[in-house]
Amino acid sequence: MTKKRRIWIISIIALLFAAGGGYVAYARYFSLAEEPSEPTLETATVTQGDIVITAEGSGELVPAAEQELAFHTSGVLAEVLVEVGDQVQEDDVLARLETENLERALAEADVQVQLAQLDLAEVRDGPGDAELANARAALRDAQVELELAQDAHENTLDSNLNAIVDSRKVEFDWWVGYYQAQKAKYEEGHLSQADHDWAMNAMISAEGRWNEAVNDVLAEQAQAENRVTQAQNAVNQAWEDLQLLESEPLTDTLTRAELAADQALLAREKALANLEAALLYAPFSGTVMDFTATVGKQVGANSAILTLADMAQPLVRFWVEEADMSNVAVGKTANIVFEAFPDAVFVGEVVCVEPVLVTVDNTPAVQVWASFPSSSQEVNLLSGMTAEIEVIAAEARDALLVPVEALQEVSPGEYVVSVVKSDGELEMRPVEVGLMDFTNAEIIDGLELGDIVSVGGTQ
């Protein structure tokens, strides 16, 4: 064999060995790639912590009571005794009208009372026995009572109760329309039975309030009519008694004198009331919020010139999204943070959840009212201050917690978890679940602190 041929054969053998080694490496690589990896179980440890369910909203501070005040008589504004921002007490005088003419009218009324009483005394000192005078006095008293009863009966026609009846009727009509709309949705299958029943009960309640207002008006009118009847019977009886005592035709000299004296007294009371109406009193303790009149200018009767608000026990009116309605209820704690006091949290309580949605920024919302803690009076509170409110719907402190992914619902409200035992095996264990948010669930029974649970898969 020549040297050249030997080199050629050795090269071929080397190439074969190289090809064989590449094939072995290729086969081993792809065989390893095709082998499945061992699954890894995703787990979590039962921990201890807090879980809080909240509903958030925004709103403003409003007075517990706010009223626009006005004089009950017209006149020229003489003096204003307060300024905007002043704290006043109930029955404090806030402003007064010019009273020169009113004082003169009262003085004239005093003179007329004295004259009428002198005339009455002169008549009483004339002929007649005491029994006849008493009978005439009884007739006079009965006639006065009849006039008062008739005036009271007329006042029932203008009673505020009539306005309440009209208001309750408007309210009932609104609820009728609302229920009919809800009933139509229910019959079309677009509304739940519970919402249908709620709308129906709200309509029935509104009808009850309307009927109650009507009954109040009827009762007041019946009482006034009964008083008129009794007063008329008393007048008739007094008249008959007086006729029995008199042997001559009835003379009304004494009666006229007594009625004239009473009329003079009534005129004086009216003049005194007009003078009193020239003073504007605070109906409750509060803060002066606004004043619109000018000293020296005419003001009309019942024209509001001053606004008084009770900021001692203010309320917070706020709104939450419709989806959070189930997390807001009367009695729930409300954490209040004002824009003016971002570092202070005031703890109040929900006192009212209105039953009808309102529109806020073109979005349906639930309007809620919360009380304000009395300790907050240490800060300067202003009506209309904006606030962010967090309502605590439910909370659990130092509770056992697992991720919600660990729960497996086997039936409505019934859950199990997969507990990883010490040997790595899984044990299905029923648990009692309490509060649950988007991340964690409270475990009331079935697990212990430190247990390891599966959170729903392998990788």
Secondary structure, DSSP 8 states (H G I E B T S, - for coil): --HHHHHHHHHHHHHHHHHHHHHHHHHHHHHHHHS-----EEEEE-EEEEEEEEEEEEEEEE-SEEEEE--SS-EEEEEE---TT-EE-TT-EEEEE--HHHHHHHHHHHHHHHHHHHHHHHHHTSS--HHHHHHHHHHHHHHHHHHHHHHHHHHHHT-HHHHHHHHHHHHHHHHHHHHHHHHHHHHTT-S-HHHHHHHHHHHHHHHHHHHHHHHHHHHHHHHHHHHHHHHHHHHHHHHHHHHHH-SS----HHHHHHHHHHHHHHHHHHHHHHHHHTEEE-SSSEEEEEE---TTSEE-TT---EEEEE-SS-EEEEEEEGGGGGG--TT-EEEEEETTEEEEEEEEEEEEE-SS-EEETTEEEEEEEEE--GGGGGS---TT-EEEEEEEEEEEEEEEEEEGGG-EEEETTEEEEEEE-TTS-EEEEEEEEEEE-SSEEEEEES--TT-EEEEEEE-
